[in-house]
């Protein structure tokens, strides 16, 4: 097993880079031989120019932003003068990732370049919101491999040397003052990375996000003791999914399938695990009564 770990690190670590702006430090993964690098949108953080350090050493290289898609916390940058011998990563089939599978996380946590941590896949299909007002990302891979500041945008790798996800965030524990919860991190699955990166490289933006939507505008409503009590429908898109199902402004969404909805974040997380065309049960409160509607989701 030790030799296998070492072989994976030897094969994959040259594909993992350190990305630096004047404010941020993060990681990235070499996507192709043209110099495209995938990372997190929160790593680029609105900047357009970067310095990139390869794991193989040498002077820092310049890179520019291709596109950032905050809704999935993914971005692509490109080296302005890529060297001849780049080492693109091999992206695996994230649909075959299994709970209990051993994985390695590679990146630059806390500025410690080319670091490797080990863990397992703890769960799949998680929907996670990245902090207050952050992106809600569906189908995330949960892992026990340590993900610390600076690991973001790096590589979550299986023992076949394939990237199965891009580490994005660590869970936060309110009991620790919203500090990182040990052993709970999340990665964007490789399938999502490939699909969105290909669009950003070809079009300079994401043209087909394939994100499920109800077709409503909502706000959080407070109930007893000023606690969130649901997502109130403020506006319904005419002829959209919710409108066609019979949901109206003023309805209070309290459940989607088996997921309780207390606020707009929980509604976003409930939808993030679905695709356009899926049919879900949406339970609402209307004039003191509870009603359930079957809604065929549209695309955001």
Secondary structure as UniProt FT lines:
FT   HELIX           2..12
FT   HELIX           13..15
FT   STRAND          16..20
FT   STRAND          25..30
FT   TURN            33..34
FT   STRAND          36..39
FT   HELIX           41..44
FT   TURN            45..46
FT   STRAND          49..53
FT   TURN            55..56
FT   STRAND          61..69
FT   HELIX           70..72
FT   STRAND          74..79
FT   TURN            80..81
FT   HELIX           94..96
FT   TURN            99..100
FT   STRAND          102..107
FT   HELIX           109..111
FT   TURN            113..114
FT   STRAND          115..129
FT   TURN            132..133
FT   STRAND          136..143
FT   TURN            149..150
FT   TURN            152..153
FT   STRAND          155..157
FT   TURN            159..160
FT   STRAND          163..173
FT   HELIX           174..176
FT   TURN            177..178
FT   STRAND          179..189
FT   HELIX           190..203
FT   STRAND          212..213
FT   STRAND          216..222
FT   HELIX           224..226
FT   STRAND          228..236
FT   TURN            238..239
FT   HELIX           241..245
FT   TURN            249..250
FT   STRAND          252..256
FT   TURN            257..258
FT   STRAND          259..260
FT   HELIX           264..272
FT   TURN            276..277
FT   STRAND          279..286
FT   TURN            287..288
FT   STRAND          289..296
FT   STRAND          298..299
//
